[in-house]
Structures are given as C-alpha cells and as structure tokens.
Amino acid sequence: MDANCSKLRRIAVTTYDGAELLDTTGPIEVFNMLNRCLGEEDCPKRGYEILLVGETPGPFASASGTRLVADCSWNDLAGGTDTVIVPGGPDAALAKAMKNEALLAWLRTAAKGTRRLVSVCTGAFLLAEAGLLNGRRATTHWMDIERLRQEYPDVVVESDAIYIRDGSVATSAGVTAGMDLALSLVEEDFGKKTALAVARRLVMFFKRPGGQAQFSTQLRAQMVEGGQLAPLLSWLRENPCSKVSVEELAYRAAMSPRNFARVFLRETGKTPAKYLDQLRIERCVTLLEDGNLPIERVALESGFSCAEQMRRAFVREKGVTPLAYRTRF
C-alpha cells in the first residue's frame, strides 16, 4: 500500500472482439467499487481511473454478444498506466487475438512501462504468446492448464492456484478468479480494511476458502453427478477425514478393484489413489491456512495415517513440505 498516493491509478483493461464478458467487467466492478467506497470517505482522488481499451475506440462484441465500448485505442494511451489487464476468451476469439501482432507488440511495450501486468483466465495465453510469461509462474482456467503447459514450455504452469503473482506479472484462473485477483490488487494499493469493505459490498469472499485450490477435487466430484460413482463421491465429500483405502472404496461401490479403478478414472479423470491424496491434501491446506493445529493433528484430521505420510504426499503435490507451506501462506 502506498500511503502517500494522492492521485488516480490508471487501470487499462485491454480487450478485443469476442473477449469473455465477465473476464472484462468483473475486475472493473471491483475497481469501481473501490472508487465508490473512497468517494464515501471523501477521498475521490485516491482511487482508480478505469479505461477499456481496444485496437480502435468504439463498440465491440463480447463473447456473450453484449456490446461494450472501448474508451480509446491502446496506442492512444497518454501518460503512465499503473496496471494493464488482459481478459480471456473462447477458443476462436482467443486464437484470433493471439495472431494480432499489433496487440502482442503493444503488450510487450506496455509490460516495460506498467507497474503490473495482469491476465484473467485464458488471457494468460496472450501474455505467453507475447513472451511475457517465459520463466515465470502462471496459471489459467483449469480446462486449459495442460494446453498452456504444452504450448509454452518456458512457462512454469501451476494448476492449483486461484491466482499467481510473479514479480510485476499476475495471472488468474477461470473467469470469477479475475475478481479475486483484482481484490488482492486493491488490498495491495489501499490496505486490508478497504479491500474488506469492497468485498462486503460485492458479497464476495475476501479470500476464498481452500486457499490455492481453483477447481478442487470435491468440485470435480460434483461434475459426475448421475454417474456410477456419484453416491460414493458424495460420501467422500461428507467424510473428508476418513482413512479409507482404495480397496474399501471399491467394496463400497460394489465393484472389483480392477473395474472400480477403470470406472473411477473414466468418471473423474484421476486414479482412486491420486484422488484420495488430493482430497486429503485439500483438507490439509485448509487446516494449515486457517489454524495453528500441530502438524501431526493436521495429518490425522486430513485422513492421513501419520505426519510423514502427509509430508510425502504434500511434497509430491505441492513441491514443498506442509511446514514450509504454512510459513509461506
């Protein structure tokens, strides 16, 4: 937070035909709500100047068909820009934008002069195509994580983050995660108290439960509702601390272990063992972030047999030990 800030910070939301509507307008609403909160405190000069910029000024169609109006061309921005935000879009619109050399060139130029460069959802592909994510940690929508990893091997792709900040560049997960990221920028600029006021006005979490998980194992389970394993996955959601084995799950599903493993992989996209590990780790992450339980107790509460089993699984999934994670987050 810059306590001496006495002027508007310019936010340039850079967009294009077919961009996702909420990727574009969600962060704008967060920043605008900050302005309203400050206006009520008689501090109108300390908020944000929000500009929607495109290749040319004027109306353009979003992915939903709703028409928005660009305030100006990105080439006509005069003066300093504090933060540049790039929304994602459906495959066809995104592919077209990724071939727009004028847009990519402007992003490269903007990255040198702006304090923060931000992408929402698949907007990360535009930053990656411009070479601005090389060597950086980044994330995107859960459905596009593997594609980002494969198409841009120089990007350190993280699959379990709501948003990631790496230096001056920040990337966020799918759609509404752009609002989470925008709220974190408000906190950085104006402090936790003000950001909390914005969150309350928008009826959104200040910090989403579960911390880093953008598309949790439990949410994946809800996607297979109606499948053969729906009752079993519902039971797992209701019993997150259960020390059940894969063999016991097969028995509960009234299947042979071999057939159970095949059906489980087909319906969830994961092996039963991997699914159980991730379910337990998500519980572990929540306990590590939200409390001060001893590590051994965290392990037992998360469904692990002991702290060492939890530590091994945690390192495989997160790349750090539970203690290191608690210190960091």
Stockholm file with secondary structure:
# STOCKHOLM 1.0

chainA/1-329         MDANCSKLRRIAVTTYDGAELLDTTGPIEVFNMLNRCLGEEDCPKRGYEILLVGETPGPFASASGTRLVADCSWNDLAGGTDTVIVPGGPDAALAKAMKNEALLAWLRTAAKGTRRLVSVCTGAFLLAEAGLLNGRRATTHWMDIERLRQEYPDVVVESDAIYIRDGSVATSAGVTAGMDLALSLVEEDFGKKTALAVARRLVMFFKRPGGQAQFSTQLRAQMVEGGQLAPLLSWLRENPCSKVSVEELAYRAAMSPRNFARVFLRETGKTPAKYLDQLRIERCVTLLEDGNLPIERVALESGFSCAEQMRRAFVREKGVTPLAYRTRF
#=GR chainA/1-329 SS CCTTCCSCEEEEEECCTTCCHHHHHHHHHHHHHHHHHHHHTTCGGGSEEEEEEESSSEEEECTTSCEEEESEEGGGCCSCCSEEEECCCCHHHHHHHHTCHHHHHHHHHHHHHCSEEEECTTHHHHHHHTTTTTTSEECCCGGGHHHHHHHCTTSEECSSCSEEEETTEEEECSTTHHHHHHHHHHHHHHCHHHHHHHHHHHTCCSSCTTTTCSSCHHHHHHHTTTSTTHHHHHHHHHCTTCCCCHHHHHHHTTSCHHHHHHHHHHHHSSCHHHHHHHHHHHHHHHHHHHCCCCHHHHHHHTTCSSHHHHHHHHHHHHSSCHHHHHHHC
#=GC SS_cons         CCTTCCSCEEEEEECCTTCCHHHHHHHHHHHHHHHHHHHHTTCGGGSEEEEEEESSSEEEECTTSCEEEESEEGGGCCSCCSEEEECCCCHHHHHHHHTCHHHHHHHHHHHHHCSEEEECTTHHHHHHHTTTTTTSEECCCGGGHHHHHHHCTTSEECSSCSEEEETTEEEECSTTHHHHHHHHHHHHHHCHHHHHHHHHHHTCCSSCTTTTCSSCHHHHHHHTTTSTTHHHHHHHHHCTTCCCCHHHHHHHTTSCHHHHHHHHHHHHSSCHHHHHHHHHHHHHHHHHHHCCCCHHHHHHHTTCSSHHHHHHHHHHHHSSCHHHHHHHC
//
